[in-house]
Amino acid sequence: MTSLAAIIAGPMLFNYVQYIQSSLQEELDFCSHHTHGLWGEYEK
């Protein structure tokens, strides 16, 4: 029974961690892009 739970929970946990990592990467890219835009405006 425990091994069955591990077989089911393992991939679910992996997918959840991958989803969180992907979401954080998108947020980081968004912030980085806008930061560069702000520095460009500041330099003008």
All heavy atoms as atom14 arrays in JSON, in Angstrom:
{
  "sequence": "MTSLAAIIAGPMLFNYVQYIQSSLQEELDFCSHHTHGLWGEYEK",
  "atom14_mask": [
    [1, 1, 1, 1, 1, 1, 1, 1, 0, 0, 0, 0, 0, 0],
    [1, 1, 1, 1, 1, 1, 1, 0, 0, 0, 0, 0, 0, 0],
    [1, 1, 1, 1, 1, 1, 0, 0, 0, 0, 0, 0, 0, 0],
    [1, 1, 1, 1, 1, 1, 1, 1, 0, 0, 0, 0, 0, 0],
    [1, 1, 1, 1, 1, 0, 0, 0, 0, 0, 0, 0, 0, 0],
    [1, 1, 1, 1, 1, 0, 0, 0, 0, 0, 0, 0, 0, 0],
    [1, 1, 1, 1, 1, 1, 1, 1, 0, 0, 0, 0, 0, 0],
    [1, 1, 1, 1, 1, 1, 1, 1, 0, 0, 0, 0, 0, 0],
    [1, 1, 1, 1, 1, 0, 0, 0, 0, 0, 0, 0, 0, 0],
    [1, 1, 1, 1, 0, 0, 0, 0, 0, 0, 0, 0, 0, 0],
    [1, 1, 1, 1, 1, 1, 1, 0, 0, 0, 0, 0, 0, 0],
    [1, 1, 1, 1, 1, 1, 1, 1, 0, 0, 0, 0, 0, 0],
    [1, 1, 1, 1, 1, 1, 1, 1, 0, 0, 0, 0, 0, 0],
    [1, 1, 1, 1, 1, 1, 1, 1, 1, 1, 1, 0, 0, 0],
    [1, 1, 1, 1, 1, 1, 1, 1, 0, 0, 0, 0, 0, 0],
    [1, 1, 1, 1, 1, 1, 1, 1, 1, 1, 1, 1, 0, 0],
    [1, 1, 1, 1, 1, 1, 1, 0, 0, 0, 0, 0, 0, 0],
    [1, 1, 1, 1, 1, 1, 1, 1, 1, 0, 0, 0, 0, 0],
    [1, 1, 1, 1, 1, 1, 1, 1, 1, 1, 1, 1, 0, 0],
    [1, 1, 1, 1, 1, 1, 1, 1, 0, 0, 0, 0, 0, 0],
    [1, 1, 1, 1, 1, 1, 1, 1, 1, 0, 0, 0, 0, 0],
    [1, 1, 1, 1, 1, 1, 0, 0, 0, 0, 0, 0, 0, 0],
    [1, 1, 1, 1, 1, 1, 0, 0, 0, 0, 0, 0, 0, 0],
    [1, 1, 1, 1, 1, 1, 1, 1, 0, 0, 0, 0, 0, 0],
    [1, 1, 1, 1, 1, 1, 1, 1, 1, 0, 0, 0, 0, 0],
    [1, 1, 1, 1, 1, 1, 1, 1, 1, 0, 0, 0, 0, 0],
    [1, 1, 1, 1, 1, 1, 1, 1, 1, 0, 0, 0, 0, 0],
    [1, 1, 1, 1, 1, 1, 1, 1, 0, 0, 0, 0, 0, 0],
    [1, 1, 1, 1, 1, 1, 1, 1, 0, 0, 0, 0, 0, 0],
    [1, 1, 1, 1, 1, 1, 1, 1, 1, 1, 1, 0, 0, 0],
    [1, 1, 1, 1, 1, 1, 0, 0, 0, 0, 0, 0, 0, 0],
    [1, 1, 1, 1, 1, 1, 0, 0, 0, 0, 0, 0, 0, 0],
    [1, 1, 1, 1, 1, 1, 1, 1, 1, 1, 0, 0, 0, 0],
    [1, 1, 1, 1, 1, 1, 1, 1, 1, 1, 0, 0, 0, 0],
    [1, 1, 1, 1, 1, 1, 1, 0, 0, 0, 0, 0, 0, 0],
    [1, 1, 1, 1, 1, 1, 1, 1, 1, 1, 0, 0, 0, 0],
    [1, 1, 1, 1, 0, 0, 0, 0, 0, 0, 0, 0, 0, 0],
    [1, 1, 1, 1, 1, 1, 1, 1, 0, 0, 0, 0, 0, 0],
    [1, 1, 1, 1, 1, 1, 1, 1, 1, 1, 1, 1, 1, 1],
    [1, 1, 1, 1, 0, 0, 0, 0, 0, 0, 0, 0, 0, 0],
    [1, 1, 1, 1, 1, 1, 1, 1, 1, 0, 0, 0, 0, 0],
    [1, 1, 1, 1, 1, 1, 1, 1, 1, 1, 1, 1, 0, 0],
    [1, 1, 1, 1, 1, 1, 1, 1, 1, 0, 0, 0, 0, 0],
    [1, 1, 1, 1, 1, 1, 1, 1, 1, 0, 0, 0, 0, 0]
  ],
  "atom14_positions": [
    [[0.82, -1.2, 0.0], [0.0, 0.0, 0.0], [0.87, 1.27, 0.0], [0.57, 2.22, -0.7], [-0.92, -0.04, 1.23], [-1.94, 1.05, 1.23], [-3.08, 0.79, -0.14], [-4.35, 1.88, 0.31], [0.0, 0.0, 0.0], [0.0, 0.0, 0.0], [0.0, 0.0, 0.0], [0.0, 0.0, 0.0], [0.0, 0.0, 0.0], [0.0, 0.0, 0.0]],
    [[1.93, 1.25, 0.8], [2.81, 2.42, 0.86], [3.53, 2.63, -0.47], [3.68, 3.77, -0.92], [3.85, 2.25, 1.99], [3.16, 2.01, 3.21], [4.7, 3.49, 2.13], [0.0, 0.0, 0.0], [0.0, 0.0, 0.0], [0.0, 0.0, 0.0], [0.0, 0.0, 0.0], [0.0, 0.0, 0.0], [0.0, 0.0, 0.0], [0.0, 0.0, 0.0]],
    [[3.94, 1.54, -1.08], [4.64, 1.68, -2.38], [3.69, 2.2, -3.45], [4.11, 2.97, -4.32], [5.25, 0.35, -2.8], [4.24, -0.63, -2.95], [0.0, 0.0, 0.0], [0.0, 0.0, 0.0], [0.0, 0.0, 0.0], [0.0, 0.0, 0.0], [0.0, 0.0, 0.0], [0.0, 0.0, 0.0], [0.0, 0.0, 0.0], [0.0, 0.0, 0.0]],
    [[2.43, 1.83, -3.39], [1.45, 2.34, -4.34], [1.28, 3.85, -4.17], [1.22, 4.59, -5.15], [0.1, 1.63, -4.16], [-1.02, 2.07, -5.1], [-0.61, 1.79, -6.55], [-2.31, 1.35, -4.76], [0.0, 0.0, 0.0], [0.0, 0.0, 0.0], [0.0, 0.0, 0.0], [0.0, 0.0, 0.0], [0.0, 0.0, 0.0], [0.0, 0.0, 0.0]],
    [[1.23, 4.29, -2.93], [1.12, 5.72, -2.66], [2.36, 6.46, -3.18], [2.24, 7.55, -3.74], [0.94, 5.97, -1.16], [0.0, 0.0, 0.0], [0.0, 0.0, 0.0], [0.0, 0.0, 0.0], [0.0, 0.0, 0.0], [0.0, 0.0, 0.0], [0.0, 0.0, 0.0], [0.0, 0.0, 0.0], [0.0, 0.0, 0.0], [0.0, 0.0, 0.0]],
    [[3.53, 5.86, -3.01], [4.77, 6.49, -3.49], [4.78, 6.55, -5.02], [5.24, 7.54, -5.6], [5.98, 5.73, -2.97], [0.0, 0.0, 0.0], [0.0, 0.0, 0.0], [0.0, 0.0, 0.0], [0.0, 0.0, 0.0], [0.0, 0.0, 0.0], [0.0, 0.0, 0.0], [0.0, 0.0, 0.0], [0.0, 0.0, 0.0], [0.0, 0.0, 0.0]],
    [[4.28, 5.51, -5.66], [4.25, 5.48, -7.13], [3.32, 6.56, -7.66], [3.6, 7.18, -8.68], [3.81, 4.07, -7.62], [4.92, 3.07, -7.35], [3.46, 4.1, -9.09], [4.52, 1.62, -7.58], [0.0, 0.0, 0.0], [0.0, 0.0, 0.0], [0.0, 0.0, 0.0], [0.0, 0.0, 0.0], [0.0, 0.0, 0.0], [0.0, 0.0, 0.0]],
    [[2.24, 6.82, -6.96], [1.29, 7.85, -7.4], [1.76, 9.25, -7.0], [1.7, 10.18, -7.79], [-0.11, 7.55, -6.82], [-0.65, 6.26, -7.44], [-1.06, 8.72, -7.07], [-1.92, 5.75, -6.81], [0.0, 0.0, 0.0], [0.0, 0.0, 0.0], [0.0, 0.0, 0.0], [0.0, 0.0, 0.0], [0.0, 0.0, 0.0], [0.0, 0.0, 0.0]],
    [[2.24, 9.4, -5.76], [2.6, 10.72, -5.24], [3.9, 11.25, -5.86], [4.06, 12.46, -6.02], [2.73, 10.68, -3.73], [0.0, 0.0, 0.0], [0.0, 0.0, 0.0], [0.0, 0.0, 0.0], [0.0, 0.0, 0.0], [0.0, 0.0, 0.0], [0.0, 0.0, 0.0], [0.0, 0.0, 0.0], [0.0, 0.0, 0.0], [0.0, 0.0, 0.0]],
    [[4.83, 10.37, -6.21], [6.12, 10.8, -6.76], [5.98, 11.65, -8.01], [6.43, 12.8, -8.03], [0.0, 0.0, 0.0], [0.0, 0.0, 0.0], [0.0, 0.0, 0.0], [0.0, 0.0, 0.0], [0.0, 0.0, 0.0], [0.0, 0.0, 0.0], [0.0, 0.0, 0.0], [0.0, 0.0, 0.0], [0.0, 0.0, 0.0], [0.0, 0.0, 0.0]],
    [[5.35, 11.13, -9.04], [5.18, 11.94, -10.26], [4.32, 13.19, -10.04], [4.58, 14.23, -10.65], [4.49, 10.98, -11.23], [4.84, 9.63, -10.76], [4.95, 9.75, -9.27], [0.0, 0.0, 0.0], [0.0, 0.0, 0.0], [0.0, 0.0, 0.0], [0.0, 0.0, 0.0], [0.0, 0.0, 0.0], [0.0, 0.0, 0.0], [0.0, 0.0, 0.0]],
    [[3.33, 13.1, -9.17], [2.5, 14.28, -8.89], [3.34, 15.38, -8.25], [3.22, 16.55, -8.62], [1.33, 13.91, -7.99], [0.27, 13.08, -8.68], [-1.04, 12.54, -7.58], [-1.74, 14.11, -7.07], [0.0, 0.0, 0.0], [0.0, 0.0, 0.0], [0.0, 0.0, 0.0], [0.0, 0.0, 0.0], [0.0, 0.0, 0.0], [0.0, 0.0, 0.0]],
    [[4.19, 15.0, -7.31], [5.06, 15.97, -6.66], [6.05, 16.57, -7.66], [6.28, 17.77, -7.67], [5.8, 15.31, -5.5], [6.76, 16.2, -4.72], [6.0, 17.36, -4.06], [7.49, 15.39, -3.66], [0.0, 0.0, 0.0], [0.0, 0.0, 0.0], [0.0, 0.0, 0.0], [0.0, 0.0, 0.0], [0.0, 0.0, 0.0], [0.0, 0.0, 0.0]],
    [[6.61, 15.73, -8.52], [7.55, 16.2, -9.53], [6.87, 17.21, -10.46], [7.44, 18.26, -10.76], [8.09, 15.02, -10.33], [9.01, 15.43, -11.44], [10.33, 15.77, -11.17], [8.56, 15.47, -12.75], [11.18, 16.16, -12.19], [9.41, 15.86, -13.77], [10.72, 16.2, -13.49], [0.0, 0.0, 0.0], [0.0, 0.0, 0.0], [0.0, 0.0, 0.0]],
    [[5.67, 16.91, -10.92], [4.95, 17.82, -11.81], [4.63, 19.13, -11.12], [4.7, 20.2, -11.73], [3.66, 17.17, -12.3], [3.91, 16.14, -13.37], [4.94, 16.14, -14.01], [2.96, 15.25, -13.56], [0.0, 0.0, 0.0], [0.0, 0.0, 0.0], [0.0, 0.0, 0.0], [0.0, 0.0, 0.0], [0.0, 0.0, 0.0], [0.0, 0.0, 0.0]],
    [[4.28, 19.08, -9.84], [3.98, 20.3, -9.09], [5.22, 21.17, -8.96], [5.17, 22.38, -9.19], [3.42, 19.94, -7.71], [3.13, 21.14, -6.86], [2.07, 21.99, -7.17], [3.91, 21.44, -5.75], [1.8, 23.1, -6.4], [3.64, 22.55, -4.98], [2.58, 23.37, -5.3], [2.33, 24.47, -4.54], [0.0, 0.0, 0.0], [0.0, 0.0, 0.0]],
    [[6.34, 20.56, -8.62], [7.59, 21.33, -8.49], [7.99, 21.92, -9.83], [8.42, 23.07, -9.91], [8.71, 20.43, -7.92], [10.07, 21.11, -8.02], [8.41, 20.05, -6.48], [0.0, 0.0, 0.0], [0.0, 0.0, 0.0], [0.0, 0.0, 0.0], [0.0, 0.0, 0.0], [0.0, 0.0, 0.0], [0.0, 0.0, 0.0], [0.0, 0.0, 0.0]],
    [[7.8, 21.16, -10.91], [8.12, 21.67, -12.24], [7.21, 22.85, -12.6], [7.66, 23.83, -13.2], [7.97, 20.54, -13.26], [8.58, 20.84, -14.59], [8.54, 19.62, -15.5], [7.7, 18.75, -15.37], [9.48, 19.57, -16.42], [0.0, 0.0, 0.0], [0.0, 0.0, 0.0], [0.0, 0.0, 0.0], [0.0, 0.0, 0.0], [0.0, 0.0, 0.0]],
    [[5.95, 22.77, -12.24], [5.0, 23.86, -12.5], [5.42, 25.12, -11.74], [5.42, 26.21, -12.29], [3.59, 23.42, -12.09], [2.6, 24.55, -12.05], [2.08, 25.08, -13.22], [2.19, 25.09, -10.84], [1.17, 26.12, -13.19], [1.28, 26.12, -10.79], [0.78, 26.64, -11.97], [-0.11, 27.68, -11.92], [0.0, 0.0, 0.0], [0.0, 0.0, 0.0]],
    [[5.78, 24.97, -10.47], [6.2, 26.12, -9.66], [7.46, 26.75, -10.26], [7.56, 27.97, -10.38], [6.44, 25.7, -8.2], [5.14, 25.24, -7.55], [7.08, 26.83, -7.39], [4.08, 26.32, -7.45], [0.0, 0.0, 0.0], [0.0, 0.0, 0.0], [0.0, 0.0, 0.0], [0.0, 0.0, 0.0], [0.0, 0.0, 0.0], [0.0, 0.0, 0.0]],
    [[8.41, 25.91, -10.65], [9.65, 26.43, -11.23], [9.37, 27.19, -12.52], [9.93, 28.27, -12.75], [10.62, 25.28, -11.5], [11.94, 25.73, -12.07], [12.87, 24.58, -12.39], [12.46, 23.43, -12.38], [14.11, 24.9, -12.68], [0.0, 0.0, 0.0], [0.0, 0.0, 0.0], [0.0, 0.0, 0.0], [0.0, 0.0, 0.0], [0.0, 0.0, 0.0]],
    [[8.49, 26.68, -13.34], [8.14, 27.34, -14.6], [7.48, 28.69, -14.34], [7.78, 29.69, -15.0], [7.23, 26.43, -15.41], [6.79, 27.09, -16.57], [0.0, 0.0, 0.0], [0.0, 0.0, 0.0], [0.0, 0.0, 0.0], [0.0, 0.0, 0.0], [0.0, 0.0, 0.0], [0.0, 0.0, 0.0], [0.0, 0.0, 0.0], [0.0, 0.0, 0.0]],
    [[6.57, 28.72, -13.37], [5.88, 29.97, -13.04], [6.86, 31.02, -12.52], [6.78, 32.19, -12.9], [4.8, 29.71, -11.98], [3.82, 28.84, -12.48], [0.0, 0.0, 0.0], [0.0, 0.0, 0.0], [0.0, 0.0, 0.0], [0.0, 0.0, 0.0], [0.0, 0.0, 0.0], [0.0, 0.0, 0.0], [0.0, 0.0, 0.0], [0.0, 0.0, 0.0]],
    [[7.77, 30.6, -11.67], [8.75, 31.55, -11.13], [9.68, 32.06, -12.23], [10.05, 33.24, -12.22], [9.56, 30.89, -10.01], [8.81, 30.63, -8.72], [9.7, 29.86, -7.75], [8.34, 31.92, -8.08], [0.0, 0.0, 0.0], [0.0, 0.0, 0.0], [0.0, 0.0, 0.0], [0.0, 0.0, 0.0], [0.0, 0.0, 0.0], [0.0, 0.0, 0.0]],
    [[10.03, 31.2, -13.17], [10.9, 31.63, -14.27], [10.2, 32.67, -15.12], [10.8, 33.66, -15.54], [11.33, 30.43, -15.12], [12.34, 30.78, -16.18], [13.65, 31.28, -15.6], [14.18, 30.69, -14.67], [14.16, 32.37, -16.15], [0.0, 0.0, 0.0], [0.0, 0.0, 0.0], [0.0, 0.0, 0.0], [0.0, 0.0, 0.0], [0.0, 0.0, 0.0]],
    [[8.9, 32.48, -15.38], [8.14, 33.46, -16.16], [8.08, 34.8, -15.43], [8.23, 35.85, -16.05], [6.73, 32.94, -16.41], [6.66, 31.82, -17.41], [5.26, 31.29, -17.6], [4.3, 31.95, -17.14], [5.11, 30.22, -18.22], [0.0, 0.0, 0.0], [0.0, 0.0, 0.0], [0.0, 0.0, 0.0], [0.0, 0.0, 0.0], [0.0, 0.0, 0.0]],
    [[7.87, 34.77, -14.12], [7.84, 36.01, -13.34], [9.2, 36.7, -13.37], [9.27, 37.93, -13.5], [7.44, 35.7, -11.89], [6.0, 35.29, -11.73], [5.03, 36.42, -11.98], [5.35, 37.58, -11.65], [3.95, 36.14, -12.52], [0.0, 0.0, 0.0], [0.0, 0.0, 0.0], [0.0, 0.0, 0.0], [0.0, 0.0, 0.0], [0.0, 0.0, 0.0]],
    [[10.26, 35.93, -13.25], [11.61, 36.5, -13.27], [11.91, 37.14, -14.62], [12.47, 38.24, -14.69], [12.63, 35.41, -12.96], [14.08, 35.84, -12.89], [14.3, 36.83, -11.76], [14.98, 34.63, -12.71], [0.0, 0.0, 0.0], [0.0, 0.0, 0.0], [0.0, 0.0, 0.0], [0.0, 0.0, 0.0], [0.0, 0.0, 0.0], [0.0, 0.0, 0.0]],
    [[11.53, 36.46, -15.7], [11.74, 37.02, -17.04], [10.95, 38.31, -17.23], [11.45, 39.28, -17.79], [11.34, 36.01, -18.11], [12.25, 34.81, -18.17], [13.38, 34.88, -17.62], [11.83, 33.78, -18.75], [0.0, 0.0, 0.0], [0.0, 0.0, 0.0], [0.0, 0.0, 0.0], [0.0, 0.0, 0.0], [0.0, 0.0, 0.0], [0.0, 0.0, 0.0]],
    [[9.72, 38.34, -16.73], [8.88, 39.53, -16.82], [9.53, 40.7, -16.09], [9.66, 41.8, -16.63], [7.5, 39.23, -16.23], [6.57, 40.4, -16.2], [5.87, 40.78, -17.33], [6.4, 41.13, -15.03], [5.01, 41.86, -17.31], [5.54, 42.22, -15.0], [4.85, 42.58, -16.13], [0.0, 0.0, 0.0], [0.0, 0.0, 0.0], [0.0, 0.0, 0.0]],
    [[9.96, 40.45, -14.85], [10.57, 41.52, -14.05], [11.88, 42.0, -14.68], [12.15, 43.2, -14.71], [10.83, 41.03, -12.63], [9.32, 40.77, -11.68], [0.0, 0.0, 0.0], [0.0, 0.0, 0.0], [0.0, 0.0, 0.0], [0.0, 0.0, 0.0], [0.0, 0.0, 0.0], [0.0, 0.0, 0.0], [0.0, 0.0, 0.0], [0.0, 0.0, 0.0]],
    [[12.67, 41.07, -15.18], [13.94, 41.44, -15.8], [13.71, 42.3, -17.04], [14.4, 43.3, -17.23], [14.7, 40.16, -16.17], [15.89, 40.47, -16.82], [0.0, 0.0, 0.0], [0.0, 0.0, 0.0], [0.0, 0.0, 0.0], [0.0, 0.0, 0.0], [0.0, 0.0, 0.0], [0.0, 0.0, 0.0], [0.0, 0.0, 0.0], [0.0, 0.0, 0.0]],
    [[12.74, 41.92, -17.85], [12.43, 42.69, -19.06], [12.01, 44.11, -18.71], [12.48, 45.08, -19.32], [11.34, 41.98, -19.85], [10.87, 42.73, -21.05], [11.64, 42.82, -22.19], [9.75, 43.44, -21.29], [10.99, 43.56, -23.08], [9.84, 43.93, -22.56], [0.0, 0.0, 0.0], [0.0, 0.0, 0.0], [0.0, 0.0, 0.0], [0.0, 0.0, 0.0]],
    [[11.15, 44.25, -17.72], [10.67, 45.58, -17.35], [11.74, 46.41, -16.65], [11.76, 47.63, -16.77], [9.4, 45.47, -16.5], [8.19, 45.16, -17.32], [7.5, 46.13, -18.0], [7.58, 43.99, -17.61], [6.51, 45.58, -18.66], [6.53, 44.27, -18.44], [0.0, 0.0, 0.0], [0.0, 0.0, 0.0], [0.0, 0.0, 0.0], [0.0, 0.0, 0.0]],
    [[12.64, 45.75, -15.94], [13.74, 46.48, -15.3], [14.65, 47.09, -16.36], [15.06, 48.25, -16.23], [14.55, 45.54, -14.39], [13.68, 45.03, -13.38], [15.7, 46.25, -13.75], [0.0, 0.0, 0.0], [0.0, 0.0, 0.0], [0.0, 0.0, 0.0], [0.0, 0.0, 0.0], [0.0, 0.0, 0.0], [0.0, 0.0, 0.0], [0.0, 0.0, 0.0]],
    [[14.93, 46.33, -17.41], [15.77, 46.88, -18.48], [15.07, 48.05, -19.16], [15.72, 49.04, -19.52], [16.11, 45.79, -19.5], [17.05, 44.75, -18.98], [18.32, 45.04, -18.54], [16.89, 43.41, -18.81], [18.89, 43.94, -18.13], [18.06, 42.93, -18.28], [0.0, 0.0, 0.0], [0.0, 0.0, 0.0], [0.0, 0.0, 0.0], [0.0, 0.0, 0.0]],
    [[13.77, 47.96, -19.32], [13.02, 49.06, -19.91], [13.06, 50.31, -19.05], [13.2, 51.43, -19.55], [0.0, 0.0, 0.0], [0.0, 0.0, 0.0], [0.0, 0.0, 0.0], [0.0, 0.0, 0.0], [0.0, 0.0, 0.0], [0.0, 0.0, 0.0], [0.0, 0.0, 0.0], [0.0, 0.0, 0.0], [0.0, 0.0, 0.0], [0.0, 0.0, 0.0]],
    [[12.97, 50.12, -17.74], [13.04, 51.26, -16.83], [14.41, 51.93, -16.86], [14.51, 53.16, -16.83], [12.69, 50.82, -15.41], [11.22, 50.51, -15.16], [11.07, 49.92, -13.76], [10.37, 51.76, -15.29], [0.0, 0.0, 0.0], [0.0, 0.0, 0.0], [0.0, 0.0, 0.0], [0.0, 0.0, 0.0], [0.0, 0.0, 0.0], [0.0, 0.0, 0.0]],
    [[15.47, 51.11, -16.92], [16.81, 51.7, -16.99], [16.99, 52.47, -18.29], [17.63, 53.53, -18.31], [17.89, 50.62, -16.87], [18.19, 50.25, -15.45], [17.93, 49.06, -14.85], [18.79, 51.08, -14.46], [18.32, 49.11, -13.54], [18.86, 50.33, -13.26], [19.27, 52.39, -14.45], [19.39, 50.84, -12.1], [19.81, 52.89, -13.28], [19.85, 52.13, -12.11]],
    [[16.4, 51.98, -19.36], [16.47, 52.7, -20.62], [15.79, 54.06, -20.54], [16.29, 55.06, -21.03], [0.0, 0.0, 0.0], [0.0, 0.0, 0.0], [0.0, 0.0, 0.0], [0.0, 0.0, 0.0], [0.0, 0.0, 0.0], [0.0, 0.0, 0.0], [0.0, 0.0, 0.0], [0.0, 0.0, 0.0], [0.0, 0.0, 0.0], [0.0, 0.0, 0.0]],
    [[14.65, 54.09, -19.89], [13.93, 55.36, -19.71], [14.72, 56.3, -18.8], [14.76, 57.5, -19.02], [12.55, 55.1, -19.11], [11.58, 54.45, -20.07], [11.25, 55.34, -21.27], [11.08, 56.56, -21.09], [11.22, 54.81, -22.39], [0.0, 0.0, 0.0], [0.0, 0.0, 0.0], [0.0, 0.0, 0.0], [0.0, 0.0, 0.0], [0.0, 0.0, 0.0]],
    [[15.34, 55.74, -17.77], [16.13, 56.55, -16.84], [17.33, 57.18, -17.55], [17.65, 58.35, -17.31], [16.61, 55.67, -15.68], [17.51, 56.37, -14.72], [17.01, 57.32, -13.81], [18.87, 56.1, -14.68], [17.84, 57.96, -12.94], [19.72, 56.74, -13.81], [19.2, 57.67, -12.93], [20.02, 58.31, -12.06], [0.0, 0.0, 0.0], [0.0, 0.0, 0.0]],
    [[17.96, 56.44, -18.46], [19.13, 56.95, -19.16], [18.78, 58.05, -20.14], [19.63, 58.88, -20.48], [19.84, 55.8, -19.88], [20.53, 54.84, -18.91], [21.08, 53.61, -19.61], [20.81, 53.42, -20.81], [21.79, 52.85, -18.93], [0.0, 0.0, 0.0], [0.0, 0.0, 0.0], [0.0, 0.0, 0.0], [0.0, 0.0, 0.0], [0.0, 0.0, 0.0]],
    [[17.54, 58.07, -20.64], [17.13, 59.12, -21.56], [17.12, 60.44, -20.82], [17.37, 61.47, -21.22], [15.74, 58.83, -22.1], [15.71, 57.74, -23.13], [14.3, 57.55, -23.64], [14.23, 56.39, -24.6], [12.85, 56.16, -25.06], [0.0, 0.0, 0.0], [0.0, 0.0, 0.0], [0.0, 0.0, 0.0], [0.0, 0.0, 0.0], [0.0, 0.0, 0.0]]
  ]
}
